[in-house]
């Protein structure tokens, strides 16, 4: 008579067999073992992402918002900088694909990602920049379209609300992580660049970009409900933005807020309350100007008191990019060419500690020429207009102001493909998704028996 293994020993036997098999395969075929192990871990991560998509997306957004690539670059070395960015953007594309599988894809015909695809094709056909390899151009294409990836999916209302909450808290989380790193002696919380600037785990300009997304998200929520918690996070993000000393983000963020308070109506925020808020800001400005000379060691006050120029080196960088753009004026040098115009190890890059154009219109002129730039600008305009139509009135007007501020901001900063842009356009994707889900729910409530009216917009 055959004896069977006791039921309580069966899992232990299977686990032991798996361990023996793993050690055996590692000894006999180590390459196969590591490939299988990597595949198993990857499959486990994908499984978790499918089971807990919203949570994983929130974690990804908070990590991206800290500009962790700069912290790792300080700890490990410059060699970790680009791979970290690549990992964050690849994760965004993968998560967007999971969202599309779970909740449905969308064509999104005016998405700016299509413009980068066109510029890539024109660059490959017309000829790439001599310093740009074909593989590097294709990698730059993936990096360029990653910030807009979530807009090719139809995520749920719960996903949109969770992302919008995470965006509001992201700058605060980034500063908290920076404080921990500062106390641990890993990297300073403030850097000296024309005065002390709050940097968090990354760079002050990157933190400022994340702050803008947090401020816009907070402003939209305040207009919806005016809850004290939303007002508190909005105020905290404004303080963080002020301490970064980033002049352009501060100006555009303040402009969107003031224009919204003056011209956008809200049942949750009556006109008299908005007027008081505008008057309060007007009363604070003279105080800041009066204190500027006393606190000139802080960059924002240094800017107010002395109005320094050449802080970002644009006068040195722009002529180099203009000369490169003149070499291929109509169709440009291909996506990714903007990264090779100034070499990272060149004297000017070492002096300025940057090799980016600090002007997205100029960078796109280098990569796509007049045709590529016109197509991309046109797509942005159509995209912002079309995707904001289903939104409620306050959301729609604020988002259009946000896109106008973004268009102006692109003249002096890198706002299209940096990691803060991943946060900004994920915020936009969440606003669009929530608006469409709310509009769909309203249609279904108004016409519960009319299935034809529940058609989803492209």
N, C-alpha and C positions, 0 to 999 in steps of 0.2 A: 504494500500500500504506500503510495507516494505521500510524503509529508510536505505541506505547503508552508511557506514562510509566514510567521505571525503578522497580522495586519499592522500592528504598531511598529514592527521592524522594517516593513517594506519601504517607507520613505527614507529611512537611514541607509538601507541597502542601495537604493537608487542614487542617493547623494554620494555615497562612497564610490559607487561605480562611476559616476560622473567625474569625481575628483581623480580617480585612478586613470580614467580615460583622458582627462585633460593633461595630467602630468605625462602620460605616455605619448600623447600627440605632441606635446611641447618638446619632449626629448627626441622623438623620431622625425618630426616635421615642424620645426619651430616657425617657419614662415607661414605655413598653413594655420598653425595654432593662433598666431597673432592676427591673421586675417579673419579667422572665425571669431576670435574674441572681440575684435573691433566691430565686426558686423553684428554680433550679439548685443554689444553695448548700444550701437546706433539704433538697432531695432527696438531696444528697450526705451530709448529716448523718444523715438517716434511714437511708440505705443503710449507713453505717458503724455506726449503732446496731443495725441488724438483724444485721450480720455479727459485731459484737463487743459484744453486749448486756451481758454481764457486766462487761467492762472499762469500758464507758461508764457503767454504773450505779455502779461503784466510784468513778470519777472524779467523777461527780455528787455522791455522798455525801460525799466528802472536801471538795469545794468548799463544799457546803452546811454542813458541820460547822464551817468556819472563820468562819461568820457574815460572809461577804464583803460583804453588803449594808451593814454598818456601816462597813467600811473604804472602800467606794466612796462612801458618804455623806460621809465625812470628806474624801475627795479631790475629788469632783466637786461635792458639795452635797447637801442634803436631798432634792432632786428625784430623785436616783438610788436612794433607799431603797426605796420601794414598788415601782418597776419591777423592781428586782433580785430582790426577794422573789417577785414575780409570775413572773419568768422561771424561778426555781428551782422553784417549785411547778408551773408549766406543764410544765417538763422532767420532773418526777417523774410527772405524769399521762401524758405521752407515753411515757416509758420503761415505765411499768406497762402501757400498752396494747400496746407492742411485746412485753413479756414474755407478755402474754395471747395474742397472735397466735402467738408462737413455741412456747410450752409449754402453752397452753390457759387459758381463762378459768374463773372460779369465781363462783358467786352470792354466797357469804359473807353469808348472810341476817342475821346479827347484827352486821355491821360498823357501827361508829358513824357512818359516812358516811350511812347511811340516816336516822339521826336528824336530821342537818343538812338533808337533803332535806325531811323532814317539816316542820321549822321554817321552811324557806323557803316552802313551800306555804302554811302557816298564816299566815305574815307577809304574803304577797301577797294572800291572801283577806281576812284580818282588818284589814289596813292596816299599812303600814310606818311607822317613825318619821319625823316631819316632816323631819328632817335627812338621811334616807337615801333616795337615789334607787333606783329599781327595778334599774337596770343595776349600781349599786354592790352591791346585795344579791346579785345573781346572781354577780358577781365574788367576793364574800365566800364564797358557797357553794362555788365551785371551790377557793378557798384553804383552806376548812375541810375539804374531803374529800381534798385532795391528800396529806396525811400517811398516809392509810390506803389509798392507791391500789394499792400492790403486793399487798395482801391479796386483791385481786380477780383475781389471776393464780395459776398453779401453776408457779412457776419451778423450775429444775433444782436438783439437789443441789450442783453446782459453783457456781451462782449464790449459793445460801444460804451456803456455806462462805466464798466470797470476800467477801460482804457482812459476815459476822460478823467476819472478819479486819480488814476496813476499819474497822468500828465500833470495834474495840479500839484501832486506831492513830489514829483520827480526832482525839482530843484532843491527842495528841503532835504530829500534823501541824499542827493549829491553833496550838499554841504555837510550833512551829518557824517557821511563817509569820509569827507575831507578832514573833519575834526578828529575822527578816530585815527586817520593816517598821520595827522600832525602830532597828536599826543604820543603815537607810537614811534615818532621820529623818522617816518618813512619819507614824507615830503611836506613842504610848508603849506599852510592853509592860504596864506597871502603871498603874492609875488610882487616884486618891485618893477613897475613898468610905467614910468612917468608918475609914480606914486603907488601906494599899496593897493593891490587889486585882489579881491576874493577869487580863488581859483577852484575850490573844491578838490576833487580828485584829478581834474584835467587842466584846461586853460581857461582864463577868465572869459575870453570871447565865446568859447564853447558853452560854458555855464550860462552866459547871457543868452545864447540861442535857445537853450533849454528853458530858461526863465520866460522868454517870450511865449513859447508854447503854453507854459503853465499859466501865465497871465491871461492869455486869450481864452484858455479853457475856463479859468476862474471867472473872467468877465461874463462869459456866456452863461455860466451857472448862476451868477449873481442876478443877471437879468431874468432868469427863469424863476428863481425862488427867493433870492436875497437872504439865504440862511446865514447865520453868524459864522458858521464854520467856513463857508465859501468866502465870505468877506475876510476872514482871518488868513486863509491861505493866499488869497489875492494880495493882501497887504504884505505878508511874509515874502512872497515872490518879488514884489516891488522893491522891498528892502535889499534882497539878494541881488537883484539886477542893478540897483544903485551902487552896491559895494563892488560889483565887478568892474566898474569904471568904463564899461563899454558904451561909447557915446551914441553910435547909430542905433543899436537896439533900444537904448533908453529913450531916445527921441521918438522912434517909431512906436514903441510900446505905449508911451505917454500919449502920443497922437491918437492912436486907436481908442484908448480909454476916454480921452477928452471928447473926441468926436462922437463916440457912442453915447456918453452921458448927455451931450448937448442935443443930439438929433434922433436917437433911437428910443422909442417909447417902450415902456414895460409896465404891466399891471403890478408886478412884484416890487418895482422900484419907481414910485411916483415921481412926477416932475419936480416937486419941491425938494425931495430927497436928493435927486440928481443935481439940482442947482446948488444945494448946500455942499455937495461933494466937490463940485467944480470950484466954488468959492473957497473951500478949504485948501484945495491945491494952489489956487492963486495966492492965498495968504502964506503958504509954506515957502513958495519960491523966493520971495524977498529975504526970508530968514536964511535960506540956504546960501544965497548970494552974499549975505552979510557974514556968514560963518566960513565962507570959502577960504579966505586968507589964513584963518586960524587953524584950519584942518587941511592945509595944502599937502600934507604927507599922504592923504588919501587921494587916490587918482581922480575920482569924480570931482572933488573940490579943487584939485590942482588944475583940472581942465576949466572949471568955472572961473578961477582966479587969474590964470595966466594964458588960457586958450592956446596950449602948445600944439604944434603941427608936426608932421612927419613921424607920428608915433607908430604907424604901421608900415612905413617904407613904401607907400604906394607910388610916390614920385620916382622911385628907383625901379619898381617892378613894371609899371604900366608901359613905359617905352619899349621894354624888351618884348612884351606880349604884342604890342602894336606892330613892331617890326616883323614878328613871326606871322601875324595875321595877314600882313601885306603880301607874304609869299604865296598864299592860297586864298585869295579874297572871296571867291564865290562859294566853294564847297568845303573849305577848311582842310585840316590835316588829319581828321578822324578823331573819334572819341578817345580820350586818354592823352591827346597831344598836349593839353594844358598842364599835364604833370611832368613833362620832359623839357619844357621850354627853359626853365631854370633848374639846373641839376642840384640835388640836395647837398652835394659836397662842394658846390661852387662858393666863391668868396662872398658873393652878395647874399646867398642863402645862409651862410654861416653868420654873416653880420646881422641880418634881419631875423634869423631863426624861422624863416618861412620861405617857400618857393611857390606859393599860390598867388594867383593874380589879384585877389581882393577886388575883383570886379567880374561878376558872372557873365555880363554881357560881352566883356572883352574875352573871357575864357571860351565862351561858346562861339564867338567870332573866330577864334583860333581853331576850334575843333570842327565847326560846321559851316563856317563862312557866312556870307549874307543870307544864303538860302536856309541853312540849318538854323541860324538864329531867328529868322523871321518865322519859320515853322514852329519852333519851340515857344516863342513868345505868343504866337497865335493860339497854340494848343493850351497854354496856361490860361489865357483869357477866356477861351471857350469852355474849358474845364471848370474854372472857378464860377462862371456864370451858370452853366448847365447843372452842375452838381449841387448848387445852392438853391435851386428853384423849389425843391420839395420841402425845404426847411421852414420852420416857423419864422415869423417876421423878424424878431430880434436876432435869432441865430443867423438868418440870411444876410442881414445888413452888416452885422459884426464880421462874419466870415468874408464878405466882400471887402470890407475895410482892411481886414487882415491880409488879403491877397494884394491889395493896393500898396500897403506898407511893405509887404515882402518884395514887390516889384521895385520899389524905391531902394530898399535895403540892399538889393542885389548889385547896385551900382558900386558899393564900397566894401562889400564883404563876400565871403564864400558861403553861400546859403543853399546851394542846390544838392550837393552830394556829400556833405560832411555828416558825421554822426548826429549832431543836433537836428539836421534836416530829416533824418529818419524819425526822430521824435515828433517834429513839427508836422510831417505829412501823415504819420500815424494818427496824430490828433485830428487832422483834417478827415482822414478816413473814418474815424469814430464819429465825428460830427455828421458826416454824410450818411453813415449807416444808421445812426439813431434817427435822423430826420426822415429817412426813407421808411424805416420800420414804423415810426409814429404815423406817418402819412398813410401807410398801408393799413395800420390798425384803425385809423379814422375812417378810411374808405369801407373797410369791412363792417365797422359799426353802423355806418350810414346806409350801406346796401348789403345786408347780411345774406340775401338770397341771390345777389347778382354776381355770379362767379366771373363774369367777363370783365368786371371793373377791378378785379384784383390783379390784373396784369402788371408785371413788374417792369419799371423803366430800365432802359439800357444805361 
